[in-house]
Amino acid sequence: MEGSEIMSQTSETTEENKKDILKDFQTSFFTMSRLASFPWTFLENDLESNKSSELISDILKQTCLHSLCQNFPPSVRYRRLFLSELIRR
């Protein structure tokens, strides 16, 4: 395998992993799971390796800014705790 092929596969794996993590955040958020059960370590690792806040923006779009949250929002207290934890990380 050439270096470009390995980079391409790594990039694809990372994108798939990111999609899975976003889905985990969304599912956990709308089921109002314990905040400790969220995949925070992936977020922290991504922020350390990539200074962009794109992942945080994507998480917000999949949770608090999602149309489901407008129609069927989790409790205000839960949303506040979630956002506080997201900011803290």
C-alpha positions as CSV (number, residue, x, y, z in Angstrom):
1,M,0.0,0.0,0.0
2,E,1.2,3.5,-0.7
3,G,1.1,6.3,1.8
4,S,-1.7,8.1,0.1
5,E,-3.9,4.9,0.2
6,I,-3.2,4.5,3.9
7,M,-4.1,8.2,4.5
8,S,-7.3,7.8,2.6
9,Q,-8.3,4.8,4.5
10,T,-7.4,6.5,7.8
11,S,-9.5,9.5,6.8
12,E,-12.5,7.3,5.9
13,T,-12.2,5.4,9.2
14,T,-12.0,8.7,11.1
15,E,-15.1,10.1,9.3
16,E,-17.1,6.8,10.0
17,N,-16.0,7.0,13.6
18,K,-17.0,10.6,13.8
19,K,-20.5,9.8,12.4
20,D,-20.8,7.0,15.0
21,I,-19.8,9.3,17.8
22,L,-22.3,12.0,16.7
23,K,-25.0,9.3,16.6
24,D,-24.0,8.2,20.1
25,F,-24.3,11.8,21.4
26,Q,-27.7,12.2,19.7
27,T,-29.1,9.0,21.1
28,S,-27.8,9.6,24.6
29,F,-29.1,13.1,24.6
30,F,-32.6,12.3,23.5
31,T,-32.9,9.3,25.8
32,M,-31.6,11.6,28.6
33,S,-28.8,9.2,29.5
34,R,-26.4,9.9,32.3
35,L,-23.9,12.5,31.2
36,A,-21.0,10.2,32.3
37,S,-22.1,7.7,29.6
38,F,-21.5,10.1,26.7
39,P,-18.4,9.5,24.6
40,W,-16.5,12.5,26.0
41,T,-13.0,11.0,25.6
42,F,-13.4,11.0,21.8
43,L,-14.4,14.7,21.9
44,E,-11.4,15.5,24.1
45,N,-9.0,13.6,21.9
46,D,-10.4,15.3,18.8
47,L,-10.1,18.7,20.3
48,E,-6.5,18.0,21.3
49,S,-5.5,16.9,17.8
50,N,-7.7,19.3,15.9
51,K,-8.0,22.9,17.2
52,S,-11.2,23.4,15.1
53,S,-14.5,23.5,16.9
54,E,-16.2,21.7,14.1
55,L,-17.0,18.6,16.2
56,I,-18.6,20.7,18.9
57,S,-20.7,22.5,16.2
58,D,-21.8,19.1,14.8
59,I,-22.7,17.8,18.3
60,L,-24.8,20.9,18.9
61,K,-26.6,20.4,15.6
62,Q,-27.3,16.7,16.5
63,T,-28.6,17.6,20.0
64,C,-29.8,21.0,21.2
65,L,-30.2,22.5,17.7
66,H,-31.9,19.5,16.2
67,S,-35.5,19.8,15.1
68,L,-36.5,17.0,17.5
69,C,-35.3,19.1,20.4
70,Q,-37.6,21.9,19.2
71,N,-40.6,19.6,19.1
72,F,-39.8,17.2,22.0
73,P,-37.1,18.8,24.1
74,P,-35.5,17.1,27.1
75,S,-36.0,18.9,30.3
76,V,-34.4,22.4,30.7
77,R,-32.3,21.1,33.6
78,Y,-30.9,18.2,31.5
79,R,-30.1,20.5,28.5
80,R,-28.4,23.0,30.9
81,L,-26.3,20.2,32.4
82,F,-25.4,18.8,29.0
83,L,-24.3,22.2,27.7
84,S,-22.4,22.9,30.8
85,E,-20.5,19.6,30.4
86,L,-19.9,20.2,26.7
87,I,-18.4,23.7,27.5
88,R,-16.3,22.2,30.3
89,R,-14.8,19.6,28.0
